[in-house]
Each structure stands twice: as C-alpha cells, then as structure tokens.
Amino acid sequence: MKKLRRIFLQFTAVLLTVGFLAYSFWPRPIEVDVARASRGSLRVTVDEDGKTRIKERYVVSAPLAGQLQRISLRAGDPVVASKTLLAVIEPSDPGLLDDRARTQAEARVKAAEAGRKQAVARLERARFAHDLAVKELQRFRQMVIGRETTYQDLESAEHKERMAQEDMKASQFAIQIADFELDLARAALVRTRPRSPGDADTWRFEIHAPVSGRVLRVFQESCTTVTAGQQLLEVGDPSDLEVEIDVLSSDAVKIAPGAKVILEHWGGDAPLMAQVRVVEPSGFMKRSALGVEEQRVNVIIDFVDPPEKRRRLGDAYRVEARIVIWSADHVLKVPSGCLFRRGEDWAVFAIEDGRAQLRRVAVGRSNALETEITSGLDEGAVVILHPGDKIQPGIRVVPR
C-alpha cells in the first residue's frame, strides 16, 4: 500500500513538473497596440513656419539734402495721414541753389507725376477686373442654386473676387502714396529756388505722414545732416497683415491659390483661418538648420478671420501654418504607423480570431498621422500599430 502511494506521488510530481515545463515554454500571445480602420475626414497639409508682415508699408525718405532735426516719434506711435508731423529738414545753402540740385528736383517732380499716372491706370484696371469678378461670382451663385456647377467652382470664383478686391485696395493705396511723393517732389523743387528776405520760417521743410497707421521703425533719430533719398522712418497699418511662408519648391507645386490655411501656435487661444493669395513664381536658395541647401518658394497668405481675433498679432511675428492641399470626407483610413512595405506593396497586420494576418493594401493620400486605404481592408478591421520583428503571419496576439 505504501509502495503504491509512493509511486502515485512520484507520478503526480512528474506530471506537475512536465505540466509546469510545458506551460513555461508554451508560446504566449504577443501583446500589441491596435487601431481600427474607420471612415472619416482626411486632410493632407503642408506644415511650415511663417511670419506676418504688413501688406502696405511706406519708407519715408528725405526728399532733399539738409539738416534733419531730431525725430521725436518712436516705434508704435500712431500717425494720421497728412496730419502727423514726422520730420523737419532745414536745407543748407549753398548746395540747394546750384543747377544740379535744381535739375534733380525737377526730374523728381516729373518722375512723381509719371508714377501717379501709372497708379491711376493700375487702379482703373483693378476696378475693371473687380467688376468682372463680381459678375462671375453672381453668375456662379445662380448656377449653384440650379445645380449647374459645383461648390468648388463657386469657391474659386469667390477667391477671384476677393483677390480682385485686394488688388483694387492696393491700387488705391498706390495712388495715395503717389500723391504724397508728388507733393514732396514739388515742395523740394520750391526749396531749390533762391529765397527772399523774410523767408526763414518757410524755408523749413516739413514731412507729414503719408498714410494712417503706426510708426514701425525709426532709421535716423538724432539730429544730423542727411542726403536726398536717405531713409528716415517706416510707417504702416499693423492691422492690415498678411503671412509670408517659405515652403519647399516640391511642395509649392501642390499649393493652389485659394487653398485653406490653418494658423496655429501664434499666441492666441484658437487657430486662425487664412487663405492662400499667391504662390510666388520664383524661388530662392536657403540653408536649413542642418546645413542643407534647399530650394524654397514664398507663399503669401491672407487672413480670413477679422482683425478682432488677432489684435495682439503684429508685424514679423512667427506663426505655424498648415496649408491644406487635399481633403475629403468619408474615406477609409488607418493610422500611418500600421503600414509597412512588403516587397513593392504596402501591407498591414490585421487581427482575425486572435491571430495576426498579413493583408496587402492599396493606399491613397496620406499625412503624418493617417493614410487613406483604397482597397484590401474592410471598415472596422482591427490592425496592429507599429508591428515589430516578432509579428509574423498566423502568430497569436492580444491587444495591449
């Protein structure tokens, strides 16, 4: 009896040992991170840093040589067109009384008159273009109501109308500046003529603000002798901003005028909406932070949100821009980390009945986070995120 009991205990111990060893070496399911193929909106963007800049800025220069009095204005001070005194120049004799100075002053008057005529012609052309854009926009709106065209064509017409309006505003500003230049040139011409006794007070040459806005920079603050054409200060309207973004030339060809732009990390609580106005036709070479020379292209962007949402945003401020080059709704997508190369094809590991199964897929558009799946995968399929070398077809897996 004792012998049978001993044999039984030995047999039981052997079974337990074998079971323990079998359990220890039995392949266990690999824990994996998973995601689900789902339908939703997908947006492909070009992400780059940019900086704001004032659309229309004006550099005030000395129209004639003389003694500049100290400029009391500082950067940020408000100015009113034709009212705020910017600088005072006291011409010095006899330099202004020679034939060369007089001839130069007369030439500047003629050049200013020609510049004003060109500005007037540009304004007329901009008005005609704006009138045409307004008529086309009205026609497209009627066609959309009758379902004779698409909303994309309507958005393109709205963009053209807005750009034509901006061109007309720029042309109006150019006429204002041309008038200011002409007044300065004529005043400088008067100062080159000999003065009569008692004209000491009228001999002072005063320069008033050409446009309303604020002082951006003061180039020459102290009292000194200046020459004709020397820069004194810069003025502009800080609320009339645009954004300049330089992108790779390979990305620039994908960006179309009118594309939507999302501006983030500019300092406000919410992103700002903007729109591409123009992609400049010429590029330039720029060295990256890693020392690599890259061919870049400037993209100019207009704000869509009103100035009230960006009151503290000023000139040359940094922003992060996401330029939308493609977007669609109700597309089948998966996280980009699920995809890997299998030969010449793209593939994912889908989980079926607790095992990883290789699925070759066809992909469409992709951004840094998500990728469109055009075939090879069904909606709702569970796929493995970032599959490692241990993941092989048929292996048991379990979601982490």
Steps between C-alpha positions, in 0.01 A plus 500: 500500500777738595683404182197587283459830681869583438467410134190717473673797660800461273277476196308809611822693552619403154171612347516832682858556390418418139194723513698784650769467235242479226326808633829687528607429142156517344487797254299783649307763303700815430358819640455764228360848457200501270288745303184469298446584133229762493337747267528873552653818368863509390703814439845518341698813587834665444626606843755783521590796718427849373496860608250782475568819311312820432352502151566863419794666674661828412860608555519877542819640347652847490393668174798739512828549680513709815511503878258250656354600834464233767207263440288467814283212378562145619408158362133436578388863505177561303507727196222660295533558128590860406474614865776340708836675464769238446817701437629850436791577267673838484672525161851638505646752257655512253457138397134543414555797273721340236377387160551131574276503808234693311511260206478200730199649677325562169572141391351366823183701438465355150565149628238547774246623245567198278472269801161644587374447143612137519322458834179643354521260205555205734200603708275514191621158392440363852147644502416336168638168625299528823179580312553195280573280803181620673290416192658155474438437869133593465469270199660209686268552796199472270648192338555334839136560587401331174761225557675588175844520664683381809574671830869475417448725196306740721784513752744569216282788379479639854877485523543688172256769615685542827838519330366760257373702795840480669669614177264796483581595862871476424455722194314760707783495751750543216319816384509636853874439517550646151322821607724520805813449289387766256435752778843434648670537162323830428581633845864402457507680164377820667779474758767493228408853392670802654317629803408860556551694822256400772453139375687339787187340644378363167842357430434214743397184317239298689419136420157377608369143519410358156258243644315434826633230727798472730871560491672168433866599514707817538817483291644841587404639841769758583555840347741468209569599141311282254523451125217474251348153508630406848252286693354666810222275632244238397124518554213259433172359631569204735141376472536446123709183518589212274717193557815404311589130508792344318444138398699247302462543126377139479217593738431835333385331178225327701363824647231684306379858553191496720614202705393505864761563767490439875732718710595351835729582795491873432428584863121504499251258649367365169645443151447766235354429157673636191517450125779482243509811285799429279786256457794704383629388157870514591689312770818556697770298671490466879719306738309287750581460870692183411715685248323359192436739211134490397307664220215694661199696372304773681126449545300812590193447717209729592306479825136393484420569865437867586770711671304482828616140546869591461536839665840426655648352184753742353752535221764224458337269759555125474211265416469131414301443183325189372417547131226260387590347163236223506202404715210257479221363716390142562826335397626171644815576699741344746787644706813533288693297758311186397648490151824339392658387174470140380693486177358765270167513682368653818367267767350488849452232763131450574383307806260215417399238759782610727770455234692748285417471131695675226284720278637675192329835448489783249551844650389845388573836659697519821608751760729463797236320709245325277492328160213432262434133414345452155487118500610192692339580835144523628354762727525404865800270453739493795862560397827491692682825569876503438544123447845376601715212382318255729173547315468233232196378306293261714660586836270543798463856620298678764423873524709675757 
